[in-house]
Amino acid sequence: MSKKFQIIALAALIISAPLAAVAEADRDYPTELNEVQILVNGYSIRVVNASGQDYNVYNIAGIKITSGHIESNDEKLNVRLPKGCYILKVGKMVRKITIK
Protein backbone atom coordinates (compact mmCIF):
# COMPACT_ATOMS: atom_id res chain seq x y z
CA MET A 1 0.00 0.00 0.00
CA SER A 2 1.45 3.36 -0.97
CA LYS A 3 2.13 6.06 1.59
CA LYS A 4 -0.17 8.50 -0.26
CA PHE A 5 -3.08 6.02 -0.14
CA GLN A 6 -2.53 5.41 3.60
CA ILE A 7 -2.67 9.15 4.32
CA ILE A 8 -5.85 9.60 2.27
CA ALA A 9 -7.51 6.61 3.97
CA LEU A 10 -6.56 7.93 7.42
CA ALA A 11 -7.86 11.42 6.58
CA ALA A 12 -11.18 9.97 5.38
CA LEU A 13 -11.52 7.98 8.60
CA ILE A 14 -10.80 11.02 10.78
CA ILE A 15 -13.27 13.20 8.87
CA SER A 16 -16.11 10.64 8.88
CA ALA A 17 -15.81 9.61 12.56
CA PRO A 18 -17.33 12.79 14.06
CA LEU A 19 -20.20 12.67 11.55
CA ALA A 20 -21.09 9.14 12.61
CA ALA A 21 -21.06 10.20 16.27
CA VAL A 22 -23.35 13.17 15.57
CA ALA A 23 -25.79 11.04 13.60
CA GLU A 24 -26.01 8.55 16.47
CA ALA A 25 -26.45 11.29 19.09
CA ASP A 26 -29.31 12.97 17.19
CA ARG A 27 -31.52 9.89 16.92
CA ASP A 28 -35.10 10.25 18.16
CA TYR A 29 -36.04 6.59 18.21
CA PRO A 30 -35.61 4.12 21.06
CA THR A 31 -32.89 1.49 20.81
CA GLU A 32 -34.64 -0.65 23.41
CA LEU A 33 -38.31 -1.32 23.89
CA ASN A 34 -38.48 0.38 27.31
CA GLU A 35 -36.11 3.28 26.64
CA VAL A 36 -37.38 6.67 27.80
CA GLN A 37 -38.49 8.90 24.92
CA ILE A 38 -38.74 12.68 25.15
CA LEU A 39 -40.76 14.33 22.38
CA VAL A 40 -41.09 18.11 22.03
CA ASN A 41 -43.68 19.69 19.75
CA GLY A 42 -44.03 23.44 20.09
CA TYR A 43 -44.74 24.10 23.77
CA SER A 44 -45.74 20.49 24.47
CA ILE A 45 -43.31 18.03 26.12
CA ARG A 46 -44.31 14.36 26.02
CA VAL A 47 -42.44 11.68 27.98
CA VAL A 48 -42.92 7.99 27.14
CA ASN A 49 -41.75 4.93 29.15
CA ALA A 50 -40.84 6.87 32.31
CA SER A 51 -43.61 5.90 34.72
CA GLY A 52 -42.65 6.46 38.36
CA GLN A 53 -39.63 8.66 37.62
CA ASP A 54 -38.97 12.25 38.64
CA TYR A 55 -38.16 15.02 36.15
CA ASN A 56 -36.31 18.31 36.44
CA VAL A 57 -36.14 21.18 33.94
CA TYR A 58 -33.10 23.47 33.99
CA ASN A 59 -32.29 26.59 32.00
CA ILE A 60 -28.99 26.76 30.10
CA ALA A 61 -27.33 28.38 33.12
CA GLY A 62 -28.10 25.23 35.13
CA ILE A 63 -30.78 26.79 37.35
CA LYS A 64 -33.72 24.49 38.09
CA ILE A 65 -36.92 25.90 36.58
CA THR A 66 -39.41 23.22 37.63
CA SER A 67 -39.65 19.60 38.68
CA GLY A 68 -42.27 16.92 39.14
CA HIS A 69 -43.13 13.24 39.10
CA ILE A 70 -44.24 11.20 36.08
CA GLU A 71 -47.25 9.04 36.92
CA SER A 72 -48.03 7.25 33.64
CA ASN A 73 -46.11 5.56 30.82
CA ASP A 74 -47.18 8.24 28.33
CA GLU A 75 -47.42 11.63 29.96
CA LYS A 76 -47.59 15.23 28.78
CA LEU A 77 -45.65 17.53 31.11
CA ASN A 78 -47.57 20.58 32.26
CA VAL A 79 -44.75 23.10 32.22
CA ARG A 80 -45.11 26.57 30.77
CA LEU A 81 -41.73 27.55 29.34
CA PRO A 82 -40.88 30.55 27.20
CA LYS A 83 -39.12 29.94 23.90
CA GLY A 84 -35.52 28.83 24.35
CA CYS A 85 -33.19 25.94 25.15
CA TYR A 86 -33.55 23.87 28.31
CA ILE A 87 -32.13 20.75 29.89
CA LEU A 88 -34.66 18.07 30.81
CA LYS A 89 -33.63 15.30 33.18
CA VAL A 90 -35.96 12.30 33.50
CA GLY A 91 -34.59 9.72 35.92
CA LYS A 92 -31.00 9.21 34.73
CA MET A 93 -31.63 10.42 31.16
CA VAL A 94 -30.61 14.00 30.34
CA ARG A 95 -31.66 15.69 27.10
CA LYS A 96 -31.38 19.19 25.65
CA ILE A 97 -34.78 20.42 24.47
CA THR A 98 -35.77 23.48 22.47
CA ILE A 99 -39.10 25.26 22.89
CA LYS A 100 -39.94 27.03 19.62
Residue pairs with C-beta under 8 A, 6 or more apart in sequence:
28 37
28 39
30 37
30 49
34 49
35 49
36 47
36 48
36 49
36 50
36 53
36 90
36 91
36 93
37 46
37 47
37 48
37 49
38 45
38 46
38 47
38 88
38 90
38 93
38 95
38 97
39 45
39 46
39 47
39 48
40 46
40 97
40 98
40 99
42 99
42 100
43 80
43 81
43 99
44 76
45 76
45 77
45 79
45 88
45 97
46 74
46 75
46 76
46 77
47 55
47 70
47 74
47 75
47 76
47 77
47 90
48 73
48 74
48 75
49 73
50 70
50 73
50 75
50 90
50 91
50 93
51 70
51 71
51 72
51 73
51 75
52 69
52 70
52 71
53 69
53 70
53 90
53 91
54 67
54 68
54 69
54 70
54 90
54 91
55 67
55 68
55 69
55 70
55 77
55 88
55 89
55 90
55 91
56 64
56 66
56 67
56 88
56 89
57 64
57 65
57 66
57 67
57 79
57 81
57 86
57 87
57 88
57 89
58 64
58 65
58 86
58 87
58 88
58 89
59 65
59 84
59 86
59 87
60 84
60 85
60 86
60 87
62 87
65 79
65 81
65 86
66 79
68 77
68 79
70 77
70 90
81 99
82 99
83 99
83 100
84 98
84 99
85 96
85 97
85 98
85 99
86 96
86 97
86 98
86 99
87 94
87 95
87 96
87 97
88 94
88 95
88 96
88 97
89 95
